[in-house]
């Protein structure tokens, strides 16, 4: 297949591009810069110049492809709500280009969309539109495409990690460096699920090759690591103390991260593994945190 990938030069997208190429697919990668185009071409992909704000360029990229994998997202959390709303519009725009065909579109969602009961792991079957997280706009937009006959499916992500980046844990590390303390809230028993980037990209390839409309895949290797365990290893890596923060003081300490730090983001991938044969084999989150270069 010829697959159009948004976010093609990002942390996750670049790994997906290279995995797709290794699997024998052709890749058309969205980029805004000559530098990004050079990287894509060096891997064996073709560059498609465009921008998330330029719907015409996105639709043209989708028109040229047999399938779409959407990983691009603006991670500026100072405008998080607006970014989530914009992502929904991007998905809608690309969906228009795919309407009337069976060409698959794999949309990047997040595991909390599958949470139906507090404190219990999110599942693929769950679809929680009542979550307060504005990122729900992404999956809501995808469901709207399904209702219009577009072949949309979802890969739901936990904290995606290697020894350089670890999702929301990366800004947690920077915060601990700035504050001189690695913190967690209360007893730190709330859990975050995780997956190594190499495992996540294999699931994207499976999802686009399967092309099953409405499918939801949880890219989860570890169901949940407590936030206290995460803080402990960050503290060891940075050489700073580890401390519990009272819930009523969380926003003062964590800032925008406080919206996530107190939440349980555990998730299961049992259904995904049973249906696809996908098995995560990469290093665990704590192992990667222990081996990263904190300096």
TORSEDO-495907 format. One record per residue (C-alpha): x, z, y; residue in three letters. Coordinates in nm, 3 decimals. Layout:
// residues N
+---------+---------+---------+------+
|       u |       w |       v | type |
+---------+---------+---------+------+
|       X |       Z |       Y |  ala |
...
+---------+---------+---------+------+
END
This chain:
// residues 295
+---------+---------+---------+------+
|       u |       w |       v | type |
+---------+---------+---------+------+
|   0.000 |   0.000 |   0.000 |  unk |
|   0.093 |  -0.037 |   0.364 |  unk |
|   0.031 |   0.306 |   0.514 |  unk |
|   0.002 |   0.392 |   0.883 |  unk |
|   0.147 |   0.739 |   0.947 |  unk |
|   0.094 |   0.930 |   1.270 |  unk |
|   0.350 |   1.197 |   1.354 |  unk |
|   0.590 |   0.981 |   1.158 |  unk |
|   0.907 |   1.124 |   1.312 |  unk |
|   0.796 |   1.489 |   1.311 |  unk |
|   0.897 |   1.767 |   1.074 |  unk |
|   0.627 |   1.692 |   0.818 |  unk |
|   0.559 |   1.327 |   0.898 |  unk |
|   0.920 |   1.215 |   0.862 |  unk |
|   0.936 |   1.369 |   0.515 |  unk |
|   0.606 |   1.202 |   0.420 |  unk |
|   0.737 |   0.864 |   0.539 |  unk |
|   1.046 |   0.892 |   0.322 |  unk |
|   0.845 |   1.009 |   0.020 |  unk |
|   0.604 |   0.716 |   0.059 |  unk |
|   0.893 |   0.471 |   0.076 |  unk |
|   1.050 |   0.626 |  -0.234 |  unk |
|   0.716 |   0.578 |  -0.413 |  unk |
|   0.723 |   0.206 |  -0.334 |  unk |
|   0.482 |   0.195 |  -0.041 |  unk |
|   0.534 |   0.023 |   0.293 |  unk |
|   0.510 |   0.244 |   0.601 |  unk |
|   0.407 |   0.172 |   0.957 |  unk |
|   0.506 |   0.478 |   1.160 |  unk |
|   0.364 |   0.573 |   1.498 |  unk |
|   0.629 |   0.646 |   1.761 |  unk |
|   0.648 |   0.675 |   2.137 |  unk |
|   1.019 |   0.611 |   2.175 |  unk |
|   1.301 |   0.374 |   2.091 |  unk |
|   1.480 |   0.667 |   1.931 |  unk |
|   1.186 |   0.724 |   1.699 |  unk |
|   1.171 |   0.352 |   1.616 |  unk |
|   1.540 |   0.353 |   1.528 |  unk |
|   1.490 |   0.648 |   1.293 |  unk |
|   1.193 |   0.486 |   1.122 |  unk |
|   1.376 |   0.157 |   1.074 |  unk |
|   1.682 |   0.337 |   0.936 |  unk |
|   1.460 |   0.484 |   0.662 |  unk |
|   1.312 |   0.144 |   0.579 |  unk |
|   0.980 |   0.181 |   0.765 |  unk |
|   0.841 |  -0.027 |   1.049 |  unk |
|   0.774 |   0.123 |   1.391 |  unk |
|   0.440 |   0.102 |   1.569 |  unk |
|   0.462 |   0.196 |   1.934 |  unk |
|   0.174 |   0.403 |   2.057 |  unk |
|   0.050 |   0.743 |   2.165 |  unk |
|  -0.223 |   0.989 |   2.072 |  unk |
|  -0.378 |   0.929 |   2.413 |  unk |
|  -0.385 |   0.552 |   2.355 |  unk |
|  -0.676 |   0.496 |   2.118 |  unk |
|  -0.627 |   0.119 |   2.122 |  unk |
|  -0.274 |   0.158 |   1.980 |  unk |
|  -0.401 |   0.398 |   1.712 |  unk |
|  -0.681 |   0.165 |   1.611 |  unk |
|  -0.443 |  -0.130 |   1.600 |  unk |
|  -0.210 |   0.064 |   1.369 |  unk |
|  -0.502 |   0.150 |   1.141 |  unk |
|  -0.617 |  -0.215 |   1.147 |  unk |
|  -0.276 |  -0.324 |   1.018 |  unk |
|  -0.274 |  -0.081 |   0.726 |  unk |
|  -0.430 |  -0.029 |   0.384 |  unk |
|  -0.446 |   0.347 |   0.446 |  unk |
|  -0.380 |   0.609 |   0.713 |  unk |
|  -0.212 |   0.949 |   0.695 |  unk |
|  -0.271 |   1.154 |   1.010 |  unk |
|  -0.020 |   1.434 |   1.069 |  unk |
|   0.035 |   1.414 |   1.446 |  unk |
|  -0.078 |   1.710 |   1.657 |  unk |
|   0.018 |   1.849 |   1.996 |  unk |
|   0.163 |   2.194 |   1.919 |  unk |
|   0.173 |   2.316 |   2.279 |  unk |
|  -0.023 |   2.639 |   2.228 |  unk |
|  -0.072 |   2.688 |   2.601 |  unk |
|  -0.335 |   2.411 |   2.572 |  unk |
|  -0.436 |   2.475 |   2.212 |  unk |
|  -0.813 |   2.442 |   2.253 |  unk |
|  -0.780 |   2.113 |   2.441 |  unk |
|  -0.532 |   1.987 |   2.180 |  unk |
|  -0.778 |   2.061 |   1.900 |  unk |
|  -1.058 |   1.880 |   2.081 |  unk |
|  -0.824 |   1.585 |   2.141 |  unk |
|  -0.733 |   1.572 |   1.772 |  unk |
|  -1.099 |   1.534 |   1.683 |  unk |
|  -1.123 |   1.236 |   1.918 |  unk |
|  -0.807 |   1.079 |   1.772 |  unk |
|  -0.955 |   1.106 |   1.422 |  unk |
|  -1.279 |   0.952 |   1.542 |  unk |
|  -1.097 |   0.662 |   1.705 |  unk |
|  -0.894 |   0.575 |   1.396 |  unk |
|  -1.205 |   0.616 |   1.184 |  unk |
|  -1.374 |   0.341 |   1.381 |  unk |
|  -1.099 |   0.102 |   1.273 |  unk |
|  -1.154 |   0.197 |   0.907 |  unk |
|  -1.534 |   0.183 |   0.913 |  unk |
|  -1.689 |  -0.068 |   0.676 |  unk |
|  -1.396 |  -0.056 |   0.436 |  unk |
|  -1.281 |   0.165 |   0.149 |  unk |
|  -0.936 |   0.217 |   0.305 |  unk |
|  -0.847 |   0.587 |   0.279 |  unk |
|  -0.759 |   0.817 |   0.566 |  unk |
|  -0.587 |   1.147 |   0.482 |  unk |
|  -0.640 |   1.405 |   0.756 |  unk |
|  -0.423 |   1.712 |   0.808 |  unk |
|  -0.637 |   2.027 |   0.821 |  unk |
|  -0.557 |   2.397 |   0.773 |  unk |
|  -0.630 |   2.636 |   0.489 |  unk |
|  -0.846 |   2.874 |   0.696 |  unk |
|  -1.122 |   2.611 |   0.688 |  unk |
|  -1.175 |   2.712 |   0.326 |  unk |
|  -1.220 |   3.084 |   0.398 |  unk |
|  -1.572 |   3.197 |   0.315 |  unk |
|  -1.521 |   3.572 |   0.268 |  unk |
|  -1.286 |   3.796 |   0.468 |  unk |
|  -0.979 |   3.908 |   0.275 |  unk |
|  -1.029 |   3.658 |  -0.007 |  unk |
|  -0.812 |   3.348 |  -0.050 |  unk |
|  -0.943 |   3.025 |   0.099 |  unk |
|  -1.046 |   2.762 |  -0.156 |  unk |
|  -1.089 |   2.387 |  -0.153 |  unk |
|  -1.465 |   2.424 |  -0.198 |  unk |
|  -1.503 |   2.632 |   0.117 |  unk |
|  -1.593 |   2.467 |   0.448 |  unk |
|  -1.616 |   2.732 |   0.718 |  unk |
|  -1.729 |   2.576 |   1.045 |  unk |
|  -1.782 |   2.926 |   1.185 |  unk |
|  -1.411 |   3.007 |   1.193 |  unk |
|  -1.312 |   3.103 |   1.549 |  unk |
|  -0.999 |   2.888 |   1.522 |  unk |
|  -1.056 |   2.581 |   1.743 |  unk |
|  -0.848 |   2.374 |   1.498 |  unk |
|  -1.174 |   2.337 |   1.306 |  unk |
|  -1.244 |   2.038 |   1.532 |  unk |
|  -1.006 |   1.840 |   1.310 |  unk |
|  -1.206 |   1.880 |   0.990 |  unk |
|  -1.541 |   1.858 |   1.165 |  unk |
|  -1.434 |   1.517 |   1.297 |  unk |
|  -1.333 |   1.413 |   0.946 |  unk |
|  -1.670 |   1.518 |   0.804 |  unk |
|  -1.838 |   1.312 |   1.075 |  unk |
|  -1.641 |   1.010 |   0.951 |  unk |
|  -1.755 |   1.079 |   0.594 |  unk |
|  -2.115 |   1.078 |   0.712 |  unk |
|  -2.050 |   0.732 |   0.857 |  unk |
|  -1.910 |   0.602 |   0.529 |  unk |
|  -1.538 |   0.627 |   0.611 |  unk |
|  -1.313 |   0.719 |   0.316 |  unk |
|  -1.170 |   1.040 |   0.462 |  unk |
|  -1.002 |   1.322 |   0.272 |  unk |
|  -0.815 |   1.634 |   0.377 |  unk |
|  -0.485 |   1.804 |   0.305 |  unk |
|  -0.515 |   2.166 |   0.417 |  unk |
|  -0.185 |   2.324 |   0.512 |  unk |
|  -0.058 |   2.682 |   0.505 |  unk |
|   0.283 |   2.768 |   0.659 |  unk |
|   0.503 |   2.469 |   0.576 |  unk |
|   0.867 |   2.569 |   0.550 |  unk |
|   1.228 |   2.492 |   0.477 |  unk |
|   1.538 |   2.673 |   0.607 |  unk |
|   1.492 |   2.527 |   0.957 |  unk |
|   1.119 |   2.548 |   1.030 |  unk |
|   0.842 |   2.766 |   0.893 |  unk |
|   0.519 |   2.685 |   1.075 |  unk |
|   0.394 |   2.979 |   1.285 |  unk |
|   0.680 |   3.191 |   1.155 |  unk |
|   0.927 |   2.990 |   1.364 |  unk |
|   0.780 |   3.118 |   1.693 |  unk |
|   0.754 |   3.465 |   1.535 |  unk |
|   1.131 |   3.455 |   1.484 |  unk |
|   1.187 |   3.351 |   1.845 |  unk |
|   0.958 |   3.631 |   1.961 |  unk |
|   1.152 |   3.886 |   1.752 |  unk |
|   1.475 |   3.754 |   1.900 |  unk |
|   1.335 |   3.789 |   2.253 |  unk |
|   1.176 |   4.132 |   2.204 |  unk |
|   1.453 |   4.277 |   1.987 |  unk |
|   1.206 |   4.383 |   1.719 |  unk |
|   1.038 |   4.213 |   1.423 |  unk |
|   0.677 |   4.326 |   1.432 |  unk |
|   0.362 |   4.319 |   1.222 |  unk |
|   0.015 |   4.459 |   1.294 |  unk |
|  -0.111 |   4.782 |   1.139 |  unk |
|   0.000 |   4.815 |   0.778 |  unk |
|   0.094 |   4.447 |   0.763 |  unk |
|  -0.114 |   4.389 |   0.452 |  unk |
|  -0.274 |   4.066 |   0.573 |  unk |
|  -0.126 |   3.768 |   0.391 |  unk |
|  -0.014 |   3.418 |   0.484 |  unk |
|  -0.001 |   3.137 |   0.231 |  unk |
|   0.294 |   2.898 |   0.228 |  unk |
|   0.440 |   2.579 |   0.082 |  unk |
|   0.782 |   2.417 |   0.088 |  unk |
|   0.781 |   2.091 |   0.285 |  unk |
|   0.900 |   1.892 |  -0.020 |  unk |
|   0.595 |   2.005 |  -0.217 |  unk |
|   0.356 |   1.934 |   0.070 |  unk |
|   0.472 |   1.575 |   0.110 |  unk |
|   0.423 |   1.504 |  -0.262 |  unk |
|   0.062 |   1.614 |  -0.226 |  unk |
|   0.006 |   1.378 |   0.067 |  unk |
|   0.126 |   1.087 |  -0.145 |  unk |
|  -0.107 |   1.190 |  -0.428 |  unk |
|  -0.398 |   1.223 |  -0.184 |  unk |
|  -0.356 |   0.878 |  -0.031 |  unk |
|  -0.302 |   0.714 |  -0.369 |  unk |
|  -0.611 |   0.880 |  -0.515 |  unk |
|  -0.820 |   0.776 |  -0.213 |  unk |
|  -1.116 |   0.999 |  -0.302 |  unk |
|  -1.363 |   1.029 |  -0.014 |  unk |
|  -1.442 |   1.388 |   0.078 |  unk |
|  -1.164 |   1.540 |  -0.134 |  unk |
|  -1.000 |   1.855 |  -0.003 |  unk |
|  -0.655 |   1.955 |  -0.122 |  unk |
|  -0.491 |   2.291 |  -0.055 |  unk |
|  -0.115 |   2.238 |  -0.024 |  unk |
|  -0.044 |   2.595 |  -0.129 |  unk |
|   0.250 |   2.711 |  -0.338 |  unk |
|   0.229 |   3.084 |  -0.261 |  unk |
|  -0.117 |   3.232 |  -0.224 |  unk |
|  -0.009 |   3.500 |   0.018 |  unk |
|   0.295 |   3.682 |   0.150 |  unk |
|   0.225 |   3.996 |   0.353 |  unk |
|   0.309 |   3.989 |   0.721 |  unk |
|   0.512 |   4.306 |   0.667 |  unk |
|   0.730 |   4.130 |   0.410 |  unk |
|   0.775 |   3.841 |   0.653 |  unk |
|   0.869 |   4.081 |   0.934 |  unk |
|   1.113 |   4.264 |   0.704 |  unk |
|   1.311 |   3.950 |   0.624 |  unk |
|   1.308 |   3.836 |   0.987 |  unk |
|   1.441 |   4.177 |   1.089 |  unk |
|   1.720 |   4.150 |   0.833 |  unk |
|   1.810 |   3.801 |   0.945 |  unk |
|   1.822 |   3.885 |   1.314 |  unk |
|   1.961 |   4.235 |   1.268 |  unk |
|   1.674 |   4.392 |   1.464 |  unk |
|   1.442 |   4.682 |   1.373 |  unk |
|   1.106 |   4.620 |   1.206 |  unk |
|   0.804 |   4.789 |   1.361 |  unk |
|   0.429 |   4.818 |   1.318 |  unk |
|   0.219 |   4.735 |   1.625 |  unk |
|  -0.127 |   4.886 |   1.675 |  unk |
|  -0.404 |   4.627 |   1.671 |  unk |
|  -0.513 |   4.712 |   2.026 |  unk |
|  -0.162 |   4.635 |   2.152 |  unk |
|  -0.113 |   4.316 |   1.953 |  unk |
|  -0.195 |   4.076 |   2.234 |  unk |
|   0.055 |   4.247 |   2.463 |  unk |
|   0.334 |   4.209 |   2.209 |  unk |
|   0.250 |   3.879 |   2.037 |  unk |
|   0.090 |   3.683 |   2.320 |  unk |
|  -0.084 |   3.370 |   2.185 |  unk |
|   0.052 |   3.452 |   1.839 |  unk |
|  -0.171 |   3.757 |   1.837 |  unk |
|  -0.463 |   3.526 |   1.753 |  unk |
|  -0.294 |   3.458 |   1.419 |  unk |
|  -0.080 |   3.764 |   1.347 |  unk |
|  -0.371 |   3.990 |   1.249 |  unk |
|  -0.554 |   3.735 |   1.035 |  unk |
|  -0.541 |   3.693 |   0.661 |  unk |
|  -0.449 |   3.330 |   0.586 |  unk |
|  -0.417 |   3.352 |   0.209 |  unk |
|  -0.531 |   3.051 |   0.008 |  unk |
|  -0.550 |   2.920 |  -0.347 |  unk |
|  -0.454 |   2.573 |  -0.473 |  unk |
|  -0.595 |   2.618 |  -0.824 |  unk |
|  -0.850 |   2.337 |  -0.789 |  unk |
|  -0.594 |   2.104 |  -0.630 |  unk |
|  -0.350 |   2.159 |  -0.914 |  unk |
|  -0.616 |   2.114 |  -1.181 |  unk |
|  -0.750 |   1.791 |  -1.034 |  unk |
|  -0.424 |   1.621 |  -0.934 |  unk |
|  -0.154 |   1.760 |  -1.162 |  unk |
|   0.041 |   1.858 |  -0.850 |  unk |
|   0.275 |   2.151 |  -0.911 |  unk |
|   0.481 |   2.313 |  -0.634 |  unk |
|   0.844 |   2.358 |  -0.736 |  unk |
|   1.028 |   2.415 |  -0.407 |  unk |
|   1.183 |   2.740 |  -0.281 |  unk |
|   0.952 |   3.019 |  -0.168 |  unk |
|   0.901 |   3.124 |   0.193 |  unk |
|   1.101 |   3.447 |   0.171 |  unk |
|   1.387 |   3.264 |  -0.001 |  unk |
|   1.402 |   3.007 |   0.279 |  unk |
|   1.388 |   3.280 |   0.545 |  unk |
|   1.678 |   3.457 |   0.376 |  unk |
|   1.889 |   3.142 |   0.376 |  unk |
|   1.821 |   3.010 |   0.727 |  unk |
|   2.081 |   3.026 |   1.004 |  unk |
|   1.948 |   3.287 |   1.245 |  unk |
|   2.235 |   3.227 |   1.486 |  unk |
+---------+---------+---------+------+
END
